[in-house]
Every structure is written in structure tokens, then in C-alpha cells.
Amino acid sequence: MYSIIKSIYQDIENELELRNPFNPNVLLATKSPFQYSMRRALIESVEGGTDVFLSEGILSKHNLQNGQVAIQDNRTYEGWRHEF
């Protein structure tokens, strides 16, 4: 039973990228603007398919007049989507 539960958890861990923290500074280090799609929650069933709560948007970096850097998160979508 443990191996089945562990396998299911590892699948969810990979799909939600639980070991990868959402850090805009890291994402913007190589590309600005950076378009992202982040799966934040799952509801799965055998007969009904999968519902996923998604956040999608564009991160961008802006230099302020005082020398600081501001990060803008322009969310283009946030909500549930059904997958089959």
C-alpha cells in the first residue's frame, strides 16, 4: 500500500513542481519578460478527468529611478480548467 501511495504522491509532486519554489528573480535572470503557467491545485477522478487550478501570466523586470528593480506580475488567467 505504501508504494502505491508514494507513487501517487510523486506524480503529484512532479506535476505541481512542489520541489521548485516560485521565485520571480530566478525566472527573470535569463529572460525578461517571462511567460509562465503554474499549476497550483489538482482534483482528479477516474470518470471525471482532471480539474486544474492555474495561474498564468507574464513576469517583467523594471528599473526604478532610485536604482531599485521592481518585478511586475501581470496575471492573464487565474482559475480552474478541466482536462480529459
Rosetta blueprint (number, residue, H / E / L):
1 M L
2 Y H
3 S H
4 I H
5 I H
6 K H
7 S H
8 I H
9 Y H
10 Q H
11 D H
12 I H
13 E H
14 N H
15 E H
16 L L
17 E L
18 L L
19 R L
20 N L
21 P L
22 F L
23 N L
24 P H
25 N H
26 V H
27 L H
28 L H
29 A L
30 T L
31 K L
32 S L
33 P L
34 F E
35 Q E
36 Y E
37 S E
38 M E
39 R E
40 R E
41 A E
42 L E
43 I E
44 E E
45 S E
46 V L
47 E L
48 G L
49 G E
50 T E
51 D E
52 V E
53 F E
54 L E
55 S E
56 E E
57 G E
58 I E
59 L E
60 S E
61 K E
62 H E
63 N E
64 L L
65 Q L
66 N L
67 G L
68 Q L
69 V E
70 A E
71 I E
72 Q E
73 D E
74 N E
75 R E
76 T E
77 Y E
78 E E
79 G E
80 W E
81 R E
82 H E
83 E E
84 F L
